[in-house]
Amino acid sequence: MLIILDNVSYVYNKGFADEKTALDNISLTIEKGEFIGIIGKTGSGKSTLAKHLNGLMKATSGSIYFEGKDIYDKDYNLTTLRQRVGLVFQYPEYQIFETTILRDVSFGPAMMGLPLLEVQLRAFDAIKKVGISDELLDVSPFELSGGQKRRVAMAGVLAMKPDVLVLDEPAAGLDPKGRKDILDMVKKLREETGITVIMISHSMEDMAKYVDRLIVMDNGKIAFDDKTREVFRHSKELESMGLDIPQVTKLLYRLNEMGLNVDTGNITVEEVKDEILRGFVK
């Protein structure tokens, strides 16, 4: 197991009148190379969970293990953990601060104390992976579009060569094309490098299209943790949590109600198209 959470709880403002339990006895395992999605309504604990994965927040109770080692052990190096579990925040352009793209992407590996040549090689490699052209290396990142800024922020994390990439709403606020470009890039990155990707999103369509495993958070607990298509079979339960299912899957449910025998476990546009055609042929 790459990451193990064992009965992890986190309480905001513990001991005060406005105390709130954000994580409630969370236990899960994350394997190397997985593409995991996390969904849940606002306040369900998604982002709090993400910040625990690299030690940015410390659990009120419970244990977290990375490659079998307890990250709360007094001798554990949390700086190394944060290099290996890279977190890209929602609106990651706010993580950008340097005067050029190259300087910004180079910052992380430079802080690791690596030789200049290694820093430069990592920066160039990360910039290439996120699809930024060489012509933009000396351009200020603040002159870029929102989608390009996200790529720069991701490159800055990738330059530290993490084993895990945690993305909190990576496509938030982007237009449909920008959204697709960013998520296609993440998918390609995972396929080419084998990196573990954990992605938080409110878009059920994005989850259906990209992630293999889906974790549903509800009031600080894990309500579902299964293959994505299996989770979306629980439409009524998801609805009761204030969540939805992909629009194309809704169509299959409606066709079933109208008497057409179709499998509601299909979750992508391509799958649903084929399933509807099969339904009419049956």
Stockholm file with secondary structure:
# STOCKHOLM 1.0

chainA/1-282         MLIILDNVSYVYNKGFADEKTALDNISLTIEKGEFIGIIGKTGSGKSTLAKHLNGLMKATSGSIYFEGKDIYDKDYNLTTLRQRVGLVFQYPEYQIFETTILRDVSFGPAMMGLPLLEVQLRAFDAIKKVGISDELLDVSPFELSGGQKRRVAMAGVLAMKPDVLVLDEPAAGLDPKGRKDILDMVKKLREETGITVIMISHSMEDMAKYVDRLIVMDNGKIAFDDKTREVFRHSKELESMGLDIPQVTKLLYRLNEMGLNVDTGNITVEEVKDEILRGFVK
#=GR chainA/1-282 SS CCEEEEEEEEEETTTSTTCEEEEEEEEEEECTTCEEEEECCTTSSHHHHHHHTTTSSCCSEEEEEETTEETTSTTCCHHHHHHHEEEECSSGGGGCCSSSHHHHHHHHHHHTTCCHHHHHHHHHHHHHHTTCCGGGTTSCGGGSCHHHHHHHHHHHHHTTCCSEEEEESTTTTCCHHHHHHHHHHHHHHHHHHCCEEEEECSCHHHHHHHCSEEEEEETTEEEEEEEHHHHTTCHHHHHHTTCCCCHHHHHHHHHHHTTCCCCTTCCSHHHHHHHHHHHHHC
#=GC SS_cons         CCEEEEEEEEEETTTSTTCEEEEEEEEEEECTTCEEEEECCTTSSHHHHHHHTTTSSCCSEEEEEETTEETTSTTCCHHHHHHHEEEECSSGGGGCCSSSHHHHHHHHHHHTTCCHHHHHHHHHHHHHHTTCCGGGTTSCGGGSCHHHHHHHHHHHHHTTCCSEEEEESTTTTCCHHHHHHHHHHHHHHHHHHCCEEEEECSCHHHHHHHCSEEEEEETTEEEEEEEHHHHTTCHHHHHHTTCCCCHHHHHHHHHHHTTCCCCTTCCSHHHHHHHHHHHHHC
//
